[in-house]
Amino acid sequence: MLKNMIAPVQAWLLSQGRCVGCGKSLSNGKRKKGKDEEVVTCKYCGRIYLFDKTKKTYQRAPLTVSE
């Protein structure tokens, strides 16, 4: 039940380009460039995201992605 309440808020934060953990902008994060995607690490809390350059969207990184 708790997940059903948190998921829409997290989706909204990601659509705004903000971290789901601390709410800070991901544009300030540390970026590691790739071909189609960038690995973005939140500057404040360290959560890892993938930024799709073609769609210009963020998503939480799977556990297998490393910096």
Secondary structure, DSSP 8 states (H G I E B T S, - for coil): -HHHHHHHHHHHHHHTTB-TTT--BGGGSEEEE-SSEEEEE-TTT--EEEEETTTTEEEE--TT---
